[in-house]
Each structure stands twice: as structure tokens, then as C-alpha cells.
Amino acid sequence: MVGGGAGSAVWMQMLADVLGRTVIVPGAPRYAGVLGAYAAAATALRDPGAPAALRVSPARPVTTFTPDPAATEVYDRLFAISQRRYSALAQIFADLNAPTTTQEGTKPRS
């Protein structure tokens, strides 16, 4: 996992639990995209200094989050409830989002 959210241990553990899969976070997750873009540009430009710069990249995995089966079970149960809730409220949502008219029969301005 990369990006700003990968800096949160709580968020990464939750993600592992929800997905039921191991989540691996590199040493500098916030900069992984920049390092990848740099590697692509350096390769395209045939930059001889790129390999040395990429060797010191903090891209090796340093933190692993393993799913907790009990938490995964709770998230699965809550997701099933959420799906039922959406099905039960779908028509109400459609009614709330339907166009409305004024007394003169014209749509109100947004």
C-alpha cells in the first residue's frame, strides 16, 4: 500500500481486516509514486545516475499488517447489513433525488 493513508497503522490494519489479506507498506509510502515516476522518466531519458538513486530508494517493505480473522468476520457481517440497508432505502433515495417543480410548474434554479 502506498500514499498518505499508508502512514496510518490503524488504517492499514483496518484495510487488512476488511480485505482479509496481508497489507505490506514500504518504507516511504507517501513517496512511492514519485519514485516510480522518477524511475520511469530516468529510464526513458537513459539517465546513467538513475540506478544509483533508485538503489537507495526506501521502497522495500518494512511493515506488514496481517488480517485478524475475528475483525474480518465483524466487517463481513457489517457489510452484509449495509448492503441490506441500501436495498431497503434505494427507492427512498431515488424519490429524494427526483426533480421537483414549483407551483408554476417550472423547475427551481440550482
NORSUL-V41692 format. One record per backbone hydrogen bond with DSSP energy under -1.0 kcal/mol. NH is the residue of the N-H (numbers start at 1). CO is the residue of the C=O. If there is no record, write none. Layout:
BEGIN
NH|CO / NH|CO
END
This chain:
BEGIN
3|29 / 7|4 / 8|5 / 12|8 / 13|9 / 14|10 / 15|11 / 16|12 / 17|13 / 18|14 / 19|15 / 20|16 / 21|16 / 23|65 / 25|63 / 27|58 / 27|60 / 28|58 / 31|28 / 35|31 / 36|32 / 37|33 / 38|34 / 39|35 / 40|36 / 41|37 / 42|38 / 43|39 / 44|40 / 45|41 / 47|42 / 50|47 / 53|49 / 54|50 / 55|51 / 57|54 / 62|25 / 63|25 / 65|23 / 72|68 / 73|69 / 74|70 / 75|71 / 76|72 / 77|73 / 78|74 / 79|75 / 80|76 / 81|77 / 82|78 / 83|79 / 84|80 / 85|81 / 86|82 / 87|83 / 88|84 / 89|85 / 90|86 / 93|89 / 94|90 / 95|91 / 96|92 / 97|93 / 102|106 / 105|102
END
